[in-house]
Amino acid sequence: MAFEQDLVALLPRLRRFARGLTGHHADADDLCQAAIERALTARQQWQVGTRLDSWMYRITRNLWIDRHRADARRGSMTSIDDSAVQIADNSHQRMEAQLDFGDVDRAMATLPPEQREAVVLVLVEGYSYREAADIASVPVGTLTSRLGRGREALATMLGEAA
């Protein structure tokens, strides 16, 4: 029962990670669902005492890679932009906050997948470089390089470059 409770507690972070990988809310939800299903069926493979979040991030990442490769073989599809389906709100501050978030969201979506993954793992999820590199299955230097390029690209796109 503790496994399921820990899994439920991890859902917001897992969804945020999936959103960073996919770039779309609906795709992120689908990816999260698939990752949870995979985790529940492969529960016996998880070792008590190890980090459930890292294990789940690896499952999510591997599923995303599999889907990304399958999509590439089938050809590209255009998805509906989630930001186009928003209900108007009278709150000026909320609207500005959404616009700012939307700018960041759009900038993140333009990053190459490897850079976006590094940015989400380190800057959004707060993993150490070593932990993020383990999740991404790359050397720390590779992750550091991807993160640096991703940060630089985001700063340029968001007008914060020096």
Residue frames relative to the residue before (quaternion, step in Angstrom):
aa qw qx qy qz dx dy dz
M 1.0000 0.0000 0.0000 0.0000 0.00 0.00 0.00
A 0.6121 0.5550 -0.3524 0.4395 3.61 1.06 -0.70
F 0.5966 0.5713 -0.3609 0.4329 3.59 1.05 -0.72
E 0.6862 0.4798 -0.2811 0.4690 3.57 0.84 -0.99
Q 0.6476 0.5160 -0.3184 0.4615 3.60 0.97 -0.82
D 0.6563 0.4962 -0.3068 0.4785 3.58 0.96 -0.84
L 0.6293 0.5361 -0.3218 0.4616 3.56 1.08 -0.75
V 0.6520 0.4989 -0.3100 0.4795 3.59 0.95 -0.85
A 0.6521 0.5139 -0.3165 0.4589 3.61 0.96 -0.83
L 0.6695 0.5131 -0.2830 0.4565 3.58 1.13 -0.62
L 0.4707 0.7359 -0.4120 0.2590 3.61 1.19 -0.46
P 0.6698 0.4866 -0.3518 0.4368 3.69 0.72 -0.79
R 0.6697 0.4813 -0.3021 0.4781 3.59 0.95 -0.82
L 0.6466 0.5217 -0.3166 0.4578 3.57 0.97 -0.84
R 0.6461 0.5117 -0.3140 0.4713 3.57 1.00 -0.82
R 0.6397 0.5172 -0.3259 0.4659 3.59 0.98 -0.83
F 0.6414 0.5129 -0.3187 0.4734 3.58 1.00 -0.83
A 0.6589 0.5042 -0.3061 0.4668 3.58 0.92 -0.90
R 0.6234 0.5320 -0.3304 0.4681 3.58 1.06 -0.77
G 0.6473 0.5164 -0.3141 0.4645 3.56 1.03 -0.76
L 0.6696 0.4896 -0.3016 0.4701 3.57 1.04 -0.71
T 0.7760 0.3929 -0.1955 0.4531 3.55 0.77 -1.05
G 0.3466 -0.7551 0.4856 0.2720 3.55 1.06 -0.75
H 0.7518 0.3031 -0.1839 0.5560 3.61 1.26 -0.01
H 0.5568 -0.6407 0.4206 0.3201 3.57 -0.98 0.90
A 0.6904 0.4846 -0.2972 0.4474 3.59 0.77 -0.99
D 0.6564 0.4985 -0.3087 0.4747 3.58 0.96 -0.85
A 0.6300 0.5322 -0.3277 0.4609 3.57 1.06 -0.76
D 0.6450 0.5136 -0.3213 0.4658 3.58 0.96 -0.81
D 0.6447 0.5124 -0.3141 0.4724 3.57 0.99 -0.83
L 0.6587 0.5100 -0.3013 0.4639 3.56 0.97 -0.90
C 0.6385 0.5202 -0.3231 0.4662 3.59 0.98 -0.81
Q 0.6501 0.5184 -0.3189 0.4548 3.54 0.91 -0.90
A 0.6632 0.4996 -0.3014 0.4688 3.57 0.91 -0.89
A 0.6531 0.5131 -0.3156 0.4588 3.59 1.00 -0.80
I 0.6454 0.5060 -0.3204 0.4741 3.58 0.99 -0.81
E 0.6364 0.5221 -0.3252 0.4655 3.57 0.97 -0.84
R 0.6630 0.5005 -0.3031 0.4669 3.56 0.92 -0.91
A 0.6541 0.5156 -0.3150 0.4550 3.59 0.96 -0.86
L 0.6694 0.5008 -0.3090 0.4534 3.58 0.94 -0.82
T 0.6882 0.4582 -0.2915 0.4810 3.59 1.00 -0.74
A 0.7445 0.3572 -0.2027 0.5263 3.60 1.14 -0.60
R 0.1995 0.8382 -0.4900 0.1323 3.58 1.25 0.38
Q 0.6499 0.5410 -0.3217 0.4259 3.59 0.96 -0.82
Q 0.6193 0.5546 -0.3445 0.4361 3.61 1.20 -0.36
W 0.6005 0.5435 -0.3643 0.4597 3.58 1.20 -0.43
Q 0.2812 -0.7729 0.5516 0.1391 3.56 -0.89 0.96
V 0.4567 -0.6776 0.5097 0.2691 3.54 -0.75 1.11
G 0.7352 0.3671 -0.2973 0.4863 3.57 -0.92 0.93
T 0.6465 0.4462 -0.3301 0.5233 3.58 1.26 -0.18
R 0.6236 -0.5678 0.3897 0.3699 3.57 -1.25 0.34
L 0.3810 -0.7337 0.5255 0.2009 3.52 -0.63 1.18
D 0.6390 0.5397 -0.3448 0.4260 3.60 0.96 -0.78
S 0.6552 0.4987 -0.3226 0.4669 3.61 0.90 -0.80
W 0.6352 0.5289 -0.3204 0.4628 3.56 1.00 -0.85
M 0.6809 0.4853 -0.2810 0.4710 3.58 0.93 -0.92
Y 0.6321 0.5205 -0.3397 0.4627 3.60 1.02 -0.73
R 0.6434 0.5093 -0.3293 0.4671 3.59 1.00 -0.75
I 0.6264 0.5204 -0.3347 0.4741 3.60 0.99 -0.81
T 0.6659 0.5077 -0.2976 0.4585 3.57 0.87 -0.99
R 0.6689 0.5038 -0.2975 0.4584 3.55 0.88 -0.95
N 0.6671 0.4996 -0.3090 0.4581 3.59 0.89 -0.88
L 0.6332 0.5139 -0.3284 0.4766 3.59 1.01 -0.77
W 0.6481 0.5218 -0.3153 0.4565 3.57 0.97 -0.88
I 0.6424 0.5129 -0.3209 0.4704 3.59 0.95 -0.85
D 0.6464 0.5193 -0.3212 0.4576 3.58 0.93 -0.89
R 0.6826 0.4770 -0.2866 0.4736 3.59 0.90 -0.90
H 0.6260 0.5445 -0.3310 0.4495 3.56 1.01 -0.85
R 0.6654 0.4908 -0.2953 0.4787 3.59 0.96 -0.87
A 0.6543 0.5061 -0.3160 0.4647 3.58 0.94 -0.85
D 0.6422 0.5144 -0.3207 0.4692 3.60 0.98 -0.81
A 0.6375 0.5294 -0.3286 0.4532 3.58 1.00 -0.80
R 0.6534 0.5042 -0.3148 0.4688 3.58 1.04 -0.73
R 0.6991 0.4611 -0.2609 0.4801 3.59 1.07 -0.78
G 0.5376 -0.5834 0.4323 0.4288 3.60 1.13 -0.52
S 0.5818 -0.6234 0.4011 0.3345 3.54 -1.18 0.53
M 0.1597 -0.7495 0.6358 0.0923 3.50 -1.26 0.65
T 0.3556 -0.7167 0.5565 0.2241 3.55 -1.06 0.72
S 0.1835 -0.7860 0.5812 0.1038 3.57 -0.80 1.00
I 0.5743 -0.5827 0.4502 0.3577 3.52 -1.23 0.49
D 0.4519 -0.6838 0.5058 0.2690 3.55 -0.91 0.94
D 0.4604 -0.7112 0.4642 0.2583 3.58 -0.65 1.15
S 0.6514 0.5372 -0.3315 0.4210 3.58 1.00 -0.73
A 0.5985 0.5706 -0.3668 0.4263 3.59 1.20 -0.35
V 0.7002 0.4075 -0.2510 0.5298 3.58 1.25 -0.36
Q 0.3507 0.7184 -0.5187 0.3031 3.57 0.46 1.22
I 0.3820 -0.7006 0.5564 0.2317 3.52 -1.15 0.71
A 0.5076 -0.6669 0.4545 0.3016 3.57 -0.90 0.96
D 0.1335 -0.7744 0.6166 0.0471 3.54 -1.14 0.74
N 0.4681 -0.6972 0.4704 0.2711 3.60 -1.02 0.75
S 0.5869 0.6019 -0.3727 0.3929 3.59 1.18 -0.30
H 0.3780 -0.7501 0.5034 0.2026 3.57 -0.52 1.23
Q 0.6601 0.5131 -0.3164 0.4482 3.60 0.92 -0.85
R 0.6506 0.5072 -0.3258 0.4619 3.56 0.93 -0.83
M 0.6396 0.5301 -0.3213 0.4545 3.55 1.01 -0.82
E 0.6510 0.5027 -0.3195 0.4705 3.60 0.95 -0.82
A 0.6430 0.5190 -0.3224 0.4619 3.57 0.98 -0.85
Q 0.6535 0.4998 -0.3143 0.4738 3.59 0.98 -0.79
L 0.6374 0.5192 -0.3324 0.4623 3.58 1.00 -0.76
D 0.6462 0.5049 -0.3225 0.4728 3.57 0.96 -0.84
F 0.6563 0.4930 -0.3062 0.4821 3.57 0.93 -0.90
G 0.6353 0.5403 -0.3223 0.4479 3.55 1.02 -0.82
D 0.6241 0.5300 -0.3382 0.4640 3.58 1.04 -0.76
V 0.6658 0.4855 -0.2956 0.4833 3.57 0.92 -0.92
D 0.6431 0.5370 -0.3119 0.4480 3.54 0.95 -0.92
R 0.6740 0.4781 -0.2910 0.4821 3.58 0.91 -0.90
A 0.6413 0.5133 -0.3280 0.4666 3.59 0.99 -0.79
M 0.6353 0.5254 -0.3261 0.4627 3.59 0.98 -0.85
A 0.6596 0.5362 -0.3076 0.4275 3.57 0.96 -0.89
T 0.6702 0.5019 -0.3092 0.4509 3.61 1.13 -0.51
L 0.5289 0.6292 -0.4151 0.3899 3.58 1.22 -0.29
P 0.5441 -0.5657 0.4825 0.3888 3.58 -1.13 0.50
P 0.6559 -0.5639 0.3252 0.3821 3.62 -1.00 0.74
E 0.6576 0.5196 -0.3224 0.4400 3.60 0.94 -0.82
Q 0.6623 0.4843 -0.3034 0.4846 3.59 1.01 -0.79
R 0.6359 0.5296 -0.3277 0.4558 3.57 0.97 -0.86
E 0.6379 0.5264 -0.3210 0.4615 3.58 0.97 -0.84
A 0.6642 0.5010 -0.3049 0.4635 3.60 0.89 -0.91
V 0.6491 0.5158 -0.3141 0.4625 3.60 0.93 -0.88
V 0.6746 0.4900 -0.3037 0.4611 3.58 0.86 -0.93
L 0.6793 0.5036 -0.3075 0.4362 3.60 0.81 -0.92
V 0.7699 0.3737 -0.2006 0.4768 3.59 0.78 -0.99
L 0.7839 0.3690 -0.1951 0.4597 3.58 0.66 -1.09
V 0.7308 0.3949 -0.2418 0.5015 3.59 0.99 -0.73
E 0.7803 0.3472 -0.1805 0.4879 3.57 0.75 -1.03
G 0.4282 -0.7553 0.4204 0.2635 3.58 1.22 -0.26
Y 0.3553 0.7270 -0.5143 0.2842 3.59 1.13 0.47
S 0.5165 -0.5922 0.5077 0.3532 3.53 -1.21 0.52
Y 0.6653 -0.4904 0.3608 0.4321 3.56 -1.22 0.34
R 0.6442 0.5301 -0.3125 0.4542 3.59 0.95 -0.87
E 0.6772 0.4826 -0.2958 0.4700 3.60 0.85 -0.95
A 0.6579 0.5043 -0.3071 0.4674 3.57 0.93 -0.88
A 0.6397 0.5180 -0.3233 0.4669 3.59 0.98 -0.80
D 0.6394 0.5186 -0.3244 0.4657 3.59 1.00 -0.78
I 0.6551 0.5052 -0.3118 0.4674 3.58 0.93 -0.89
A 0.7257 0.4260 -0.2292 0.4892 3.58 0.96 -0.90
S 0.3445 -0.7689 0.4677 0.2671 3.59 1.32 -0.15
V 0.5454 0.5593 -0.4261 0.4563 3.55 0.93 1.01
P 0.5995 -0.5379 0.4271 0.4109 3.61 -1.21 0.30
V 0.6381 -0.5415 0.3829 0.3911 3.59 -1.17 0.55
G 0.6359 0.5412 -0.3308 0.4396 3.60 0.97 -0.77
T 0.6369 0.5152 -0.3213 0.4751 3.56 1.03 -0.77
L 0.6548 0.5026 -0.3115 0.4708 3.57 0.93 -0.90
T 0.6423 0.5285 -0.3181 0.4549 3.59 0.94 -0.89
S 0.6525 0.5135 -0.3046 0.4667 3.57 0.97 -0.86
R 0.6618 0.4988 -0.3022 0.4710 3.58 0.93 -0.90
L 0.6500 0.5173 -0.3105 0.4620 3.55 0.98 -0.86
G 0.6549 0.5204 -0.3082 0.4530 3.58 0.93 -0.88
R 0.6721 0.4774 -0.2939 0.4837 3.58 0.94 -0.89
G 0.6458 0.5250 -0.3170 0.4548 3.57 1.03 -0.77
R 0.6422 0.5169 -0.3126 0.4719 3.58 0.97 -0.88
E 0.6656 0.5112 -0.2992 0.4541 3.56 0.91 -0.96
A 0.6631 0.4985 -0.3057 0.4672 3.58 0.92 -0.89
L 0.6525 0.5081 -0.3192 0.4628 3.60 0.96 -0.83
A 0.6447 0.5230 -0.3228 0.4546 3.56 0.93 -0.87
T 0.6567 0.5032 -0.3073 0.4702 3.57 0.98 -0.84
M 0.6889 0.4854 -0.2860 0.4561 3.58 0.85 -0.94
L 0.7382 0.4049 -0.2290 0.4885 3.58 1.03 -0.72
G 0.5373 -0.6798 0.3727 0.3321 3.56 1.31 0.24
E 0.5334 0.6362 -0.4024 0.3857 3.58 1.17 0.52
A 0.4322 0.7086 -0.4636 0.3100 3.57 1.23 0.11
A 0.5008 -0.6695 0.4682 0.2861 3.52 -1.08 0.74
